[in-house]
Amino acid sequence: MFVQVIQGKVSDAESLRRAVEEWTREIAPGADGWLGSTGGVTEDGRFIALVRFESAEAAQRNSDRSEQDQWWAETSKLFDGEATFRDSTDVTLDVNGDPDRAGFVQVMQGRGTDPDRARELMAQDSGKWAEFRPDVIGSVAVGHDGGAYTMAMYFTSEAEAREGERKELPPELAAQMEEMNKLSIGEPEFFDLKQPWLHAPR
């Protein structure tokens, strides 16, 4: 799988949402290999999106289309400054339910010392995690250069996510979380998408 992470600052979230809806309606049907998109704007105007394709080649074919060019030429004007793009084929999916039905999405970005170990830890005890946090219905983890990552967590609702955060971890899960935290360099940045834009091929 291939994911493109797009970020930027916006003053008019509603106009950008309409532009994304237009892409889904008008351009997505011809985007072979597009698997879906997760995005949104935080309350302080930070936009982030994870756009999933079957492969880098499929994403490139979409980028080369004239209608994609025209759409981006107009949509890019909605950003305050330049939008940034990061591409990756280092993608890990973990799904317990239907992420496209999530009521709340939290995206985290940070950097770690050992991405391979982090992946191992994330794959451990998935059944126990699902039982402990039924509010989590899926995640997409994207690796970037230098140990950097972007991770989208899909929740049933923000209220249930906040309630889940307050629960005390059982010892074995607490040990995993402690090791994960030790792998982290600095504090991660959080993007709370209270009205996530979730799109998939029809």
N, CA, C and O of each residue as an XYZ file, in Angstrom:
808
protein
N       0.838     -1.192      0.000
C       0.000      0.000      0.000
C       0.876      1.247      0.000
O       2.011      1.226      0.477
N       0.335      2.326     -0.539
C       1.026      3.614     -0.609
C       0.131      4.664      0.051
O      -1.075      4.701     -0.196
N       0.721      5.509      0.886
C      -0.038      6.596      1.519
C       0.674      7.917      1.273
O       1.893      8.020      1.410
N      -0.102      8.915      0.911
C       0.405     10.277      0.820
C      -0.204     11.078      1.968
O      -1.424     11.146      2.114
N       0.666     11.685      2.783
C       0.232     12.523      3.899
C       0.340     13.976      3.447
O       1.416     14.449      3.081
N      -0.796     14.674      3.479
C      -0.860     16.073      3.025
C      -1.186     16.947      4.226
O      -2.080     16.623      5.008
N      -0.465     18.053      4.376
C      -0.670     18.941      5.521
C      -0.592     20.401      5.106
O       0.045     20.744      4.110
N      -1.251     21.257      5.884
C      -1.158     22.692      5.655
C      -2.066     23.451      6.610
O      -2.864     22.860      7.337
N      -1.931     24.752      6.593
C      -2.778     25.605      7.431
C      -3.911     26.163      6.567
O      -3.691     26.539      5.416
N      -5.120     26.215      7.123
C      -6.263     26.761      6.390
C      -7.078     27.685      7.296
O      -7.195     27.458      8.501
N      -7.634     28.725      6.688
C      -8.510     29.645      7.425
C      -9.981     29.306      7.189
O     -10.835     29.600      8.025
N     -10.268     28.685      6.043
C     -11.655     28.400      5.661
C     -11.810     26.885      5.472
O     -11.717     26.370      4.358
N     -12.048     26.188      6.589
C     -12.137     24.725      6.548
C     -13.311     24.262      5.701
O     -13.228     23.227      5.039
N     -14.399     25.014      5.715
C     -15.606     24.586      4.997
C     -15.365     24.579      3.482
O     -15.818     23.668      2.788
N     -14.652     25.594      2.966
C     -14.360     25.625      1.524
C     -13.463     24.464      1.121
O     -13.628     23.888      0.045
N     -12.511     24.122      1.989
C     -11.643     22.985      1.690
C     -12.433     21.680      1.737
O     -12.221     20.791      0.912
N     -13.340     21.569      2.698
C     -14.173     20.359      2.776
C     -14.990     20.196      1.491
O     -15.123     19.087      0.972
N     -15.532     21.298      0.983
C     -16.314     21.230     -0.261
C     -15.434     20.810     -1.433
O     -15.875     20.060     -2.305
N     -14.188     21.291     -1.458
C     -13.263     20.917     -2.538
C     -12.941     19.422     -2.477
O     -12.846     18.764     -3.512
N     -12.773     18.888     -1.267
C     -12.498     17.460     -1.107
C     -13.720     16.632     -1.536
O     -13.583     15.582     -2.165
N     -14.912     17.125     -1.183
C     -16.143     16.439     -1.612
C     -16.235     16.436     -3.145
O     -16.657     15.449     -3.748
N     -15.839     17.542     -3.757
C     -15.864     17.632     -5.230
C     -14.892     16.601     -5.821
O     -15.215     15.929     -6.800
N     -13.693     16.480     -5.217
C     -12.726     15.491     -5.715
C     -13.326     14.090     -5.640
O     -13.216     13.307     -6.584
N     -13.959     13.782     -4.518
C     -14.532     12.443     -4.323
C     -15.624     12.159     -5.343
O     -15.759     11.039     -5.837
N     -16.401     13.194     -5.650
C     -17.539     13.047     -6.563
C     -17.093     13.010     -8.024
O     -17.543     12.167     -8.800
N     -16.194     13.943     -8.391
C     -15.886     14.160     -9.812
C     -14.626     13.438    -10.290
O     -14.573     12.987    -11.434
N     -13.620     13.323     -9.435
C     -12.302     12.860     -9.880
C     -11.987     11.451     -9.396
O     -11.344     10.676    -10.103
N     -12.442     11.122     -8.189
C     -12.144      9.796     -7.625
C     -12.592      8.633     -8.514
O     -11.878      7.633     -8.589
N     -13.754      8.722     -9.199
C     -14.163      7.567    -10.018
C     -13.136      7.159    -11.072
O     -13.109      6.001    -11.487
N     -12.292      8.093    -11.509
C     -11.265      7.759    -12.500
C      -9.897      7.512    -11.900
O      -8.930      7.289    -12.628
N      -9.805      7.548    -10.569
C      -8.512      7.370     -9.888
C      -8.314      5.889     -9.590
O      -8.611      5.424     -8.490
N      -7.810      5.151    -10.580
C      -7.598      3.710    -10.407
C      -6.621      3.454     -9.264
O      -5.560      4.074     -9.193
N      -6.985      2.543     -8.376
C      -6.082      2.188     -7.288
C      -6.237      3.039     -6.043
O      -5.547      2.810     -5.049
N      -7.141      4.030     -6.079
C      -7.409      4.823     -4.863
C      -8.230      3.959     -3.902
O      -9.255      3.397     -4.287
N      -7.772      3.856     -2.646
C      -8.416      2.997     -1.655
C      -9.245      3.767     -0.634
O     -10.122      3.197      0.016
N      -8.970      5.060     -0.492
C      -9.728      5.844      0.477
C      -8.893      6.975      1.038
O      -7.679      7.034      0.839
N      -9.562      7.872      1.741
C      -8.896      9.046      2.319
C      -9.479      9.347      3.696
O     -10.676      9.188      3.936
N      -8.599      9.785      4.588
C      -8.981     10.262      5.915
C      -8.396     11.647      6.080
O      -7.200     11.843      5.865
N      -9.219     12.614      6.459
C      -8.676     13.955      6.632
C      -9.575     14.812      7.488
O     -10.583     14.355      8.027
N      -9.179     16.077      7.599
C      -9.965     17.027      8.368
C      -9.105     18.181      8.831
O      -7.905     18.243      8.562
N      -9.754     19.096      9.536
C      -9.085     20.306     10.025
C      -9.303     20.405     11.532
O     -10.424     20.258     12.019
N      -8.225     20.652     12.257
C      -8.324     20.813     13.707
C      -8.975     22.160     14.031
O      -9.147     23.010     13.157
N      -9.328     22.332     15.293
C      -9.984     23.579     15.695
C      -9.073     24.793     15.521
O      -9.560     25.919     15.411
N      -7.742     24.576     15.495
C      -6.820     25.702     15.293
C      -6.325     25.805     13.845
O      -5.300     26.432     13.577
N      -7.068     25.180     12.907
C      -6.814     25.411     11.487
C      -5.697     24.596     10.861
O      -5.171     24.988      9.819
N      -5.316     23.465     11.465
C      -4.295     22.587     10.866
C      -5.004     21.481     10.093
O      -5.778     20.709     10.659
N      -4.729     21.414      8.796
C      -5.303     20.366      7.942
C      -4.313     19.221      7.838
O      -3.107     19.434      7.708
N      -4.839     17.999      7.895
C      -4.019     16.817      7.620
C      -4.900     15.782      6.931
O      -6.080     15.638      7.249
N      -4.301     15.060      5.975
C      -5.032     13.994      5.282
C      -4.081     12.852      4.976
O      -2.907     13.067      4.673
N      -4.606     11.627      5.058
C      -3.891     10.427      4.629
C      -4.674      9.851      3.457
O      -5.812      9.409      3.615
N      -4.053      9.861      2.275
C      -4.703      9.374      1.056
C      -4.052      8.049      0.685
O      -2.841      7.978      0.473
N      -4.868      6.998      0.609
C      -4.357      5.635      0.419
C      -4.551      5.170     -1.040
O      -5.628      5.321     -1.616
N      -3.496      4.611     -1.605
C      -3.543      4.006     -2.939
C      -2.977      2.591     -2.869
O      -2.237      2.250     -1.947
N      -3.335      1.778     -3.853
C      -2.810      0.410     -3.921
C      -1.292      0.404     -4.056
O      -0.624     -0.484     -3.526
N      -0.742      1.400     -4.770
C       0.704      1.429     -5.036
C       1.126      2.857     -5.364
O       0.294      3.720     -5.641
N       2.437      3.085     -5.328
C       2.979      4.390     -5.722
C       2.680      4.661     -7.199
O       2.451      5.803     -7.596
N       2.685      3.595     -8.005
C       2.420      3.763     -9.450
C       0.984      4.240     -9.683
O       0.737      5.095    -10.533
N       0.041      3.681     -8.919
C      -1.361      4.113     -9.054
C      -1.509      5.571     -8.651
O      -2.230      6.328     -9.302
N      -0.827      5.969     -7.578
C      -0.893      7.368     -7.131
C      -0.297      8.285     -8.196
O      -0.826      9.366     -8.452
N       0.812      7.852     -8.820
C       1.450      8.673     -9.843
C       0.544      8.826    -11.068
O       0.457      9.901    -11.661
N      -0.130      7.727    -11.435
C      -1.057      7.821    -12.581
C      -2.162      8.840    -12.296
O      -2.568      9.589    -13.184
N      -2.643      8.862    -11.054
C      -3.663      9.847    -10.713
C      -3.098     11.264    -10.780
O      -3.750     12.174    -11.291
N      -1.871     11.448    -10.257
C      -1.245     12.777    -10.262
C      -1.047     13.294    -11.683
O      -1.089     14.501    -11.921
N      -0.830     12.375    -12.626
C      -0.553     12.767    -14.012
C      -1.806     13.158    -14.788
O      -1.702     13.644    -15.914
N      -2.988     12.957    -14.209
C      -4.230     13.275    -14.933
C      -4.463     14.786    -14.961
O      -4.223     15.476    -13.971
N      -4.924     15.285    -16.085
C      -5.135     16.737    -16.230
C      -6.209     17.244    -15.269
O      -6.099     18.352    -14.745
N      -7.257     16.428    -15.032
C      -8.325     16.878    -14.134
C      -7.830     16.984    -12.690
O      -8.308     17.813    -11.915
N      -6.849     16.116    -12.338
C      -6.242     16.220    -11.006
C      -5.452     17.522    -10.894
O      -5.528     18.222     -9.884
N      -4.697     17.835    -11.940
C      -3.922     19.086    -11.982
C      -4.820     20.302    -11.807
O      -4.531     21.196    -11.012
N      -5.914     20.321    -12.561
C      -6.838     21.468    -12.517
C      -7.459     21.604    -11.129
O      -7.582     22.708    -10.596
N      -7.847     20.470    -10.553
C      -8.464     20.506     -9.228
C      -7.478     21.044     -8.192
O      -7.838     21.880     -7.363
N      -6.229     20.560     -8.241
C      -5.249     21.003     -7.245
C      -4.877     22.475     -7.443
O      -4.640     23.190     -6.470
N      -4.824     22.929     -8.696
C      -4.497     24.335     -8.959
C      -5.482     25.264     -8.240
O      -5.089     26.311     -7.726
N      -6.752     24.880     -8.208
C      -7.768     25.677     -7.502
C      -7.733     25.421     -5.987
O      -7.785     26.360     -5.193
N      -7.646     24.158     -5.602
C      -7.718     23.799     -4.181
C      -6.526     24.343     -3.399
O      -6.674     24.733     -2.241
N      -5.346     24.373     -4.020
C      -4.140     24.835     -3.313
C      -4.268     26.295     -2.868
O      -3.578     26.724     -1.943
N      -5.151     27.062     -3.528
C      -5.353     28.481     -3.156
C      -6.036     28.616     -1.790
O      -6.021     29.692     -1.192
N      -6.637     27.518     -1.293
C      -7.346     27.563     -0.012
C      -6.397     27.441      1.179
O      -6.812     27.622      2.323
N      -5.122     27.134      0.916
C      -4.152     26.995      1.999
C      -3.476     28.326      2.302
O      -3.254     29.147      1.412
N      -3.156     28.519      3.577
C      -2.354     29.678      3.984
C      -0.893     29.271      3.801
O      -0.310     28.638      4.681
N      -0.308     29.630      2.673
C       1.042     29.162      2.367
C       0.989     27.838      1.626
O      -0.052     27.449      1.096
N       2.119     27.152      1.596
C       2.240     25.907      0.831
C       1.750     24.707      1.646
O       1.963     24.632      2.856
N       1.099     23.783      0.964
C       0.812     22.477      1.578
C       2.047     21.587      1.406
O       2.805     21.743      0.448
N       2.239     20.659      2.337
C       3.368     19.734      2.233
C       2.856     18.325      1.932
O       1.739     17.965      2.304
N       3.686     17.540      1.256
C       3.336     16.168      0.854
C       4.447     15.225      1.293
O       5.626     15.495      1.062
N       4.071     14.118      1.926
C       5.037     13.074      2.267
C       4.478     11.732      1.800
O       3.357     11.364      2.151
N       5.268     11.003      1.004
C       4.846      9.725      0.430
C       5.510      8.578      1.171
O       6.648      8.696      1.626
N       4.789      7.462      1.290
C       5.367      6.306      1.972
C       4.701      5.015      1.519
O       3.497      4.963      1.263
N       5.529      3.969      1.427
C       4.996      2.618      1.219
C       5.155      1.790      2.498
O       4.855      0.596      2.510
N       5.626      2.428      3.571
C       5.777      1.764      4.877
C       4.475      1.988      5.647
O       4.361      2.921      6.442
N       3.497      1.115      5.394
C       2.134      1.324      5.915
C       1.680      0.073      6.673
O       1.808     -1.046      6.177
N       1.147      0.281      7.881
C       0.616     -0.823      8.679
C      -0.838     -0.524      9.034
O      -1.145      0.498      9.646
N      -1.730     -1.439      8.635
C      -3.164     -1.289      8.940
C      -3.542     -2.222     10.078
O      -3.073     -3.357     10.154
N      -4.405     -1.719     10.966
C      -4.953     -2.562     12.029
C      -6.424     -2.183     12.161
O      -6.741     -1.067     12.571
N      -7.312     -3.092     11.821
C      -8.738     -2.762     11.755
C      -9.549     -3.721     12.609
O      -9.452     -4.937     12.447
N     -10.356     -3.172     13.527
C     -11.267     -3.982     14.346
C     -12.723     -3.813     13.913
O     -13.568     -4.664     14.190
N     -12.999     -2.711     13.237
C     -14.357     -2.429     12.801
C     -14.297     -1.753     11.445
O     -13.435     -2.089     10.633
N     -15.180     -0.820     11.183
C     -15.199     -0.087      9.920
C     -14.718      1.338     10.181
O     -15.502      2.169     10.640
N     -13.429      1.646      9.897
C     -12.915      2.983     10.173
C     -13.696      4.099      9.483
O     -13.718      5.233      9.961
N     -14.339      3.773      8.354
C     -15.089      4.810      7.643
C     -16.361      5.221      8.385
O     -17.066      6.134      7.957
N     -16.653      4.540      9.503
C     -17.802      4.927     10.336
C     -17.348      5.625     11.618
O     -18.150      5.839     12.528
N     -16.073      5.978     11.689
C     -15.535      6.613     12.898
C     -16.189      7.977     13.134
O     -16.429      8.745     12.202
N     -16.467      8.249     14.408
C     -17.013      9.559     14.774
C     -15.942     10.541     15.186
O     -16.209     11.733     15.339
N     -14.711     10.039     15.369
C     -13.593     10.876     15.820
C     -12.312     10.225     15.341
O     -12.154      9.008     15.436
N     -11.393     11.035     14.823
C     -10.087     10.537     14.395
C      -9.008     11.397     15.045
O      -9.081     12.626     15.032
N      -8.015     10.735     15.608
C      -6.862     11.466     16.148
C      -5.633     11.026     15.363
O      -5.325      9.837     15.278
N      -4.932     12.010     14.788
C      -3.699     11.735     14.050
C      -2.524     12.184     14.924
O      -2.525     13.282     15.481
N      -1.534     11.316     15.027
C      -0.323     11.635     15.790
C       0.865     11.656     14.841
O       0.962     10.832     13.932
N       1.764     12.604     15.061
C       3.018     12.631     14.311
C       4.165     12.770     15.291
O       4.113     13.579     16.218
N       5.198     11.977     15.080
C       6.350     12.041     15.965
C       7.527     11.340     15.339
O       7.575     11.111     14.130
N       8.485     11.001     16.199
C       9.701     10.345     15.737
C      10.125      9.337     16.799
O       9.994      9.600     17.994
N      10.633      8.185     16.365
C      11.064      7.145     17.302
C      12.467      6.666     16.998
O      12.999      6.907     15.914
N      13.061      5.984     17.964
C      14.428      5.498     17.804
C      14.496      4.153     17.099
O      15.530      3.809     16.527
N      13.397      3.379     17.133
C      13.437      2.014     16.602
C      12.078      1.652     15.982
O      11.261      0.994     16.626
N      11.836      2.082     14.730
C      10.536      1.828     14.093
C      10.168      0.353     14.025
O       8.994      0.006     14.160
N      11.171     -0.540     13.814
C      10.873     -1.973     13.713
C      10.328     -2.508     15.038
O       9.363     -3.272     15.056
N      10.951     -2.103     16.144
C      10.471     -2.548     17.454
C       9.083     -1.970     17.730
O       8.228     -2.650     18.297
N       8.861     -0.728     17.333
C       7.538     -0.114     17.532
C       6.464     -0.912     16.800
O       5.368     -1.117     17.321
N       6.790     -1.363     15.584
C       5.837     -2.173     14.812
C       5.551     -3.499     15.525
O       4.405     -3.943     15.591
N       6.603     -4.119     16.056
C       6.423     -5.379     16.797
C       5.494     -5.180     17.997
O       4.595     -5.985     18.239
N       5.726     -4.097     18.741
C       4.906     -3.828     19.919
C       3.451     -3.583     19.539
O       2.536     -4.031     20.229
N       3.248     -2.868     18.436
C       1.881     -2.553     18.008
C       1.131     -3.821     17.585
O      -0.095     -3.879     17.679
N       1.867     -4.833     17.120
C       1.230     -6.072     16.657
C       0.939     -7.043     17.811
O       0.185     -8.002     17.643
N       1.532     -6.793     18.969
C       1.351     -7.706     20.109
C      -0.013     -7.518     20.764
O      -0.530     -6.403     20.838
N      -0.583     -8.613     21.232
C      -1.790     -8.581     22.074
C      -2.927     -7.767     21.460
O      -3.644     -7.066     22.173
N      -3.091     -7.859     20.142
C      -4.127     -7.042     19.493
C      -5.518     -7.390     20.027
O      -6.379     -6.518     20.144
N      -5.733     -8.674     20.351
C      -7.025     -9.079     20.906
C      -7.292     -8.442     22.259
O      -8.409     -8.012     22.546
N      -6.250     -8.385     23.093
C      -6.399     -7.768     24.423
C      -6.661     -6.265     24.303
O      -7.482     -5.700     25.025
N      -5.940     -5.636     23.374
C      -6.163     -4.196     23.170
C      -7.593     -3.932     22.690
O      -8.243     -2.988     23.141
N      -8.075     -4.777     21.767
C      -9.431     -4.600     21.230
C     -10.469     -4.761     22.338
O     -11.476     -4.054     22.364
N     -10.215     -5.691     23.247
C     -11.139     -5.903     24.362
C     -11.088     -4.740     25.351
O     -12.113     -4.310     25.880
N      -9.866     -4.236     25.591
C      -9.686     -3.159     26.563
C     -10.207     -1.826     26.030
O     -10.763     -1.024     26.781
N     -10.021     -1.591     24.710
C     -10.438     -0.314     24.108
C     -11.386     -0.566     22.936
O     -10.989     -0.420     21.780
N     -12.656     -0.949     23.227
C     -13.600     -1.203     22.135
C     -13.941      0.063     21.343
O     -14.520     -0.019     20.260
N     -13.582      1.238     21.885
C     -13.815      2.507     21.177
C     -12.862      2.677     19.997
O     -13.128      3.489     19.111
N     -11.752      1.926     19.966
C     -10.780      2.022     18.862
C     -11.195      1.035     17.774
O     -11.208     -0.175     17.996
N     -11.537      1.562     16.591
C     -12.014      0.673     15.526
C     -10.999      0.495     14.403
O     -11.273     -0.189     13.416
N      -9.827      1.110     14.551
C      -8.795      0.886     13.545
C      -7.686      1.911     13.642
O      -7.799      2.926     14.328
N      -6.596      1.608     12.923
C      -5.480      2.551     12.856
C      -4.739      2.366     11.541
O      -4.749      1.285     10.951
N      -4.096      3.439     11.092
C      -3.183      3.391      9.948
C      -1.884      4.040     10.408
O      -1.870      5.214     10.780
N      -0.791      3.279     10.383
C       0.522      3.807     10.764
C       1.376      3.942      9.507
O       1.480      3.009      8.711
N       1.984      5.109      9.340
C       2.778      5.409      8.149
C       4.183      5.792      8.593
O       4.358      6.729      9.372
N       5.189      5.067      8.095
C       6.575      5.382      8.427
C       7.177      6.343      7.419
O       6.950      6.226      6.215
N       7.960      7.307      7.935
C       8.687      8.256      7.091
C      10.190      8.094      7.346
O      10.603      7.285      8.176
N      10.987      8.863      6.633
C      12.438      8.788      6.796
C      12.848      9.211      8.208
O      12.177     10.015      8.855
N      13.977      8.644      8.670
C      14.571      9.081      9.930
C      13.782      8.719     11.172
O      13.918      9.373     12.206
N      12.944      7.665     11.082
C      12.183      7.248     12.247
C      10.919      8.044     12.495
O      10.239      7.828     13.499
N      10.590      8.967     11.593
C       9.361      9.761     11.751
C       8.149      8.922     11.370
O       8.261      7.972     10.594
N       6.997      9.277     11.916
C       5.775      8.526     11.600
C       4.558      9.444     11.646
O       4.572     10.505     12.269
N       3.508      8.998     10.965
C       2.164      9.569     11.062
C       1.239      8.402     11.371
O       1.299      7.366     10.709
N       0.377      8.568     12.383
C      -0.533      7.472     12.749
C      -1.926      8.028     12.961
O      -2.128      8.948     13.754
N      -2.892      7.458     12.240
C      -4.295      7.848     12.414
C      -5.000      6.776     13.238
O      -4.942      5.590     12.913
N      -5.667      7.208     14.309
C      -6.454      6.305     15.158
C      -7.924      6.647     14.965
O      -8.317      7.810     15.051
N      -8.738      5.616     14.700
C     -10.163      5.791     14.431
C     -10.965      5.347     15.654
O     -10.781      4.242     16.164
N     -11.859      6.227     16.116
C     -12.642      5.949     17.318
C     -14.141      6.011     17.012
O     -14.576      6.690     16.082
N     -14.916      5.284     17.819
C     -16.373      5.317     17.659
C     -16.904      6.736     17.866
O     -17.780      7.184     17.126
N     -16.378      7.447     18.872
C     -16.775      8.835     19.139
C     -15.704      9.481     19.995
O     -14.891      8.789     20.608
N     -15.697     10.808     20.039
C     -14.708     11.493     20.879
C     -14.970     11.218     22.358
O     -14.033     11.010     23.130
N     -16.241     11.216     22.751
C     -16.570     10.982     24.173
C     -16.060      9.619     24.623
O     -15.493      9.493     25.708
N     -16.262      8.587     23.785
C     -15.810      7.249     24.164
C     -14.280      7.146     24.130
O     -13.690      6.400     24.912
N     -13.641      7.897     23.223
C     -12.179      7.911     23.174
C     -11.610      8.522     24.457
O     -10.658      7.996     25.033
N     -12.199      9.633     24.899
C     -11.712     10.297     26.123
C     -11.934      9.413     27.351
O     -11.106      9.365     28.261
N     -13.050      8.730     27.352
C     -13.330      7.806     28.462
C     -12.314      6.662     28.459
O     -11.821      6.250     29.510
N     -12.015      6.164     27.275
C     -11.041      5.082     27.150
C      -9.654      5.500     27.606
O      -8.932      4.704     28.206
N      -9.269      6.756     27.325
C      -7.954      7.266     27.739
C      -7.788      7.241     29.254
O      -6.676      7.088     29.761
N      -8.891      7.392     29.969
C      -8.831      7.497     31.437
C      -8.767      6.126     32.124
O      -8.486      6.042     33.320
N      -9.028      5.060     31.369
C      -9.025      3.723     31.976
C      -7.603      3.307     32.360
O      -6.635      3.627     31.669
N      -7.503      2.589     33.475
C      -6.188      2.118     33.916
C      -5.809      0.863     33.141
O      -6.577     -0.097     33.077
N      -4.609      0.882     32.550
C      -4.150     -0.246     31.734
C      -3.836     -1.468     32.592
O      -3.246     -1.323     33.662
N      -4.219     -2.679     32.147
C      -3.761     -3.891     32.829
C      -2.239     -4.001     32.698
O      -1.662     -3.441     31.765
N      -1.574     -4.723     33.629
C      -0.105     -4.722     33.688
C       0.607     -5.033     32.375
O       1.572     -4.354     32.026
N       0.142     -6.066     31.631
C       0.877     -6.445     30.413
C       0.775     -5.369     29.334
O       1.731     -5.139     28.593
N      -0.387     -4.706     29.243
C      -0.543     -3.626     28.260
C       0.201     -2.382     28.717
O       0.733     -1.636     27.896
N       0.238     -2.158     30.027
C       0.976     -1.012     30.570
C       2.464     -1.145     30.254
O       3.127     -0.157     29.939
N       2.987     -2.372     30.340
C       4.411     -2.603     30.041
C       4.710     -2.310     28.575
O       5.740     -1.721     28.248
N       3.807     -2.724     27.703
C       3.963     -2.422     26.267
C       3.974     -0.927     26.017
O       4.822     -0.412     25.288
N       3.015     -0.227     26.636
C       2.893      1.210     26.426
C       4.128      1.942     26.963
O       4.586      2.923     26.377
N       4.652      1.453     28.073
C       5.848      2.071     28.655
C       7.038      1.935     27.710
O       7.808      2.878     27.529
N       7.183      0.736     27.100
C       8.290      0.553     26.155
C       8.097      1.419     24.918
O       9.059      1.989     24.403
N       6.848      1.523     24.432
C       6.565      2.396     23.279
C       6.976      3.836     23.586
O       7.590      4.506     22.756
N       6.629      4.302     24.790
C       6.955      5.679     25.167
C       8.464      5.904     25.223
O       8.948      6.989     24.900
N       9.207      4.870     25.635
C      10.669      4.998     25.718
C      11.303      5.106     24.328
O      12.388      5.667     24.179
N      10.623      4.567     23.316
C      11.140      4.644     21.944
C      10.916      6.012     21.311
O      11.489      6.321     20.267
N      10.085      6.824     21.942
C       9.702      8.117     21.359
C      10.771      9.176     21.594
O      11.348      9.268     22.678
N      11.022      9.970     20.565
C      11.940     11.109     20.678
C      11.089     12.373     20.790
O      10.403     12.752     19.841
N      11.136     13.018     21.948
C      10.336     14.233     22.137
C       8.858     13.909     22.239
O       8.468     12.748     22.362
N       8.047     14.947     22.187
C       6.601     14.797     22.311
C       5.953     14.732     20.931
O       6.295     15.532     20.060
N       5.020     13.793     20.709
C       4.326     13.775     19.420
C       3.363     14.961     19.294
O       2.944     15.551     20.290
N       3.029     15.287     18.059
C       2.028     16.323     17.772
C       0.698     15.620     17.495
O       0.660     14.610     16.792
N      -0.383     16.154     18.045
C      -1.702     15.546     17.890
C      -2.608     16.432     17.032
O      -2.616     17.655     17.172
N      -3.364     15.795     16.149
C      -4.376     16.465     15.330
C      -5.714     15.810     15.672
O      -5.971     14.676     15.266
N      -6.562     16.514     16.412
C      -7.882     15.992     16.770
C      -8.885     16.389     15.695
O      -9.207     17.567     15.539
N      -9.374     15.399     14.957
C     -10.338     15.647     13.883
C     -11.721     15.291     14.422
O     -12.150     14.138     14.378
N     -12.406     16.317     14.932
C     -13.699     16.096     15.588
C     -14.815     15.862     14.582
O     -15.852     15.285     14.911
N     -14.593     16.316     13.349
C     -15.525     16.029     12.245
C     -14.701     15.466     11.089
O     -14.467     16.159     10.099
N     -14.263     14.218     11.209
C     -13.367     13.667     10.191
C     -14.028     13.537      8.827
O     -15.217     13.240      8.716
N     -13.222     13.769      7.789
C     -13.683     13.596      6.410
C     -13.205     12.207      5.977
O     -12.012     11.997      5.760
N     -14.126     11.278      5.856
C     -13.797      9.886      5.549
C     -14.411      9.516      4.201
O     -15.628      9.586      4.028
N     -13.578      9.129      3.261
C     -14.054      8.810      1.923
C     -13.454      7.496      1.448
O     -12.303      7.182      1.751
N     -14.235      6.739      0.711
C     -13.765      5.478      0.121
C     -14.447      5.309     -1.227
O     -15.485      5.925     -1.470
N     -13.880      4.481     -2.118
C     -14.516      4.269     -3.426
C     -15.943      3.744     -3.238
O     -16.216      2.937     -2.349
N     -16.832      4.221     -4.091
C     -18.228      3.786     -3.993
C     -18.377      2.406     -4.598
O     -19.478      1.856     -4.616
